Amino acid sequence: MNKISGTNMGELLVEMGWLTATEIEAALSVAHETEQPLGHILMLRGKLTSKEVQAFILAQSLLRDGYIEKSDARRALTISTWSGLSLEDSLLVFL
């Protein structure tokens, strides 16, 4: 079974090209062993900032609740990262 499925943070990171599936699988392994959240492991490894983790968690929640589409999440996450805007403000740019 592929651990990267649904609308989870790992899937979004891979789909957006921020990390490879191999990097996510390695981080998931450490997360499982240490009982730490994936986002925390990715921050410790220098792959994401705290703000980026927060934005991805919010995007994941909005996707799961059906408030936004994946394409909107991708655009908002990209805008948020490049501009420094919050994910919410980034969504307002084009929604």
C-alpha positions in Angstrom: 0.0 0.0 0.0 1.3 3.4 -0.9 1.6 5.7 2.1 1.1 8.8 0.0 -2.6 8.8 -0.8 -5.6 11.0 -0.5 -5.2 14.6 0.3 -2.4 14.4 2.8 0.6 16.6 3.2 3.0 14.1 1.7 0.9 13.8 -1.5 0.6 17.5 -1.9 4.4 18.0 -1.4 5.1 15.4 -4.1 2.5 16.6 -6.5 3.8 20.1 -6.3 7.3 19.0 -6.8 8.6 20.3 -3.5 9.8 16.9 -2.4 10.2 13.4 -3.9 8.2 10.4 -2.9 11.5 8.9 -1.6 12.0 11.9 0.7 8.5 11.7 2.0 8.7 7.9 2.6 11.9 8.4 4.5 10.4 11.2 6.6 7.2 9.1 7.2 9.4 6.3 8.4 11.1 8.5 11.0 7.7 10.0 11.9 6.3 6.6 12.6 9.4 5.5 14.6 9.4 8.6 16.7 5.7 9.2 16.9 6.2 12.7 15.6 4.0 14.4 13.0 5.4 14.4 9.4 5.5 18.2 9.3 7.7 18.3 12.4 10.2 15.8 10.9 10.3 17.8 7.6 11.0 21.0 9.6 13.8 19.2 11.5 15.3 18.1 8.2 15.2 21.6 6.9 12.7 20.7 4.1 9.9 23.0 5.2 9.6 26.1 7.4 7.1 26.3 10.2 4.9 28.6 8.2 4.9 26.2 5.2 3.9 23.3 7.4 1.0 25.4 8.8 -0.1 26.3 5.3 0.1 22.7 4.1 -1.9 21.5 7.2 -4.6 24.2 6.5 -4.7 23.3 2.8 -5.0 19.6 3.7 -8.0 20.4 5.9 -9.7 22.6 3.3 -9.3 19.9 0.7 -10.7 17.2 2.9 -13.7 19.3 3.8 -14.3 20.1 0.2 -13.8 23.9 0.4 -11.1 24.1 -2.2 -9.9 22.0 -5.2 -6.3 20.6 -5.4 -5.5 23.1 -8.2 -6.5 26.0 -5.9 -4.5 24.6 -3.0 -1.4 24.3 -5.3 -1.8 27.9 -6.5 -2.4 29.3 -3.0 0.5 27.3 -1.5 2.8 28.6 -4.2 1.6 32.2 -3.7 1.9 31.9 0.0 5.5 30.6 -0.1 6.7 33.1 -2.7 4.9 36.2 -1.3 4.9 35.5 2.4 1.1 35.9 2.6 -0.9 33.5 4.7 -2.6 30.7 2.9 -6.0 32.4 3.6 -4.8 35.6 2.0 -3.3 33.7 -0.9 -6.6 32.0 -1.6 -8.3 35.5 -1.7 -5.9 36.5 -4.6 -7.8 34.3 -7.0 -11.0 33.0 -5.4 
